[in-house]
Amino acid sequence: MTNFGRIADEANKALEWLVDDGFAVSIEVESVTVDSNRDKIVLVLLIRRSRDKVDRRLVDLWDNTGRR
């Protein structure tokens, strides 16, 4: 398994509680990319809250921590 595969698996495991607790019906990692110029890993996640509606939001967690 590649590092990207491991990252995707860990993201799924970390968010599985959303499905277990009924906040989402499914979670999947759409892509994992690395920006080596900024030392950043980007995950694109699809979190379905219902079978009918999909909200797309981009959140750059690293930039929001205040660390650079």
N, C-alpha and C positions, 0 to 999 in steps of 0.2 A: 504494500500500500504506500502510495506517495505521501509526502508531507501534507499536500493539499487534501488528500483523502482523510488523513488523520484529523486535520483541522475541521473539516466538514463533519466528521463523526462526533468530535467533541462538542461542536456547536449544537448538533442535534440532541446529544445527551443532556447538555446544560439547559436546553429549553423544553425538554420533554415534559416537565412538570406543568407547562401551560396546557398541554393536551390532557394530562392526567387529572388536572383540577378543573377541566371544562372551560378554560378561557380561550382555547383554540381547538379546531378540529384536526389540523395537521400542520406540520412544520417541515420545510425542506430547505436545504442549502442549494441555491441556484448556481452560485459560482464563488470561487475563492481566487483572489489575485494578490500579488505582492508588488508593492511600489518600493523598490529598493532604494530609490533616490531619497525617499522620505522615511525609510524604515517602517513601513506600514503594511499591514495585512488588511484586505478589504473582503468582507463576507457579504454576499447578497442573499438574504433569507426571505423565504415566502412563508408567512404565517397566516394561515386561513382561520378567521374567527367564525365564519359560517360557510356553508357550502355555496352561498350566492354572492358574497361580497368579498372583494380583495382590496385592501388599502395598501398603497405603495408609499413608503417613507424612507428617506435617506438620512441616516444619522451617523455622523463621523464621531465615534466614541472617543478616539484618541484626542482629537482636537478639542473635544468638550471636557477633557480632564484638566485642562489648563497647563499640561506639561508639553514641552516642545524640545 
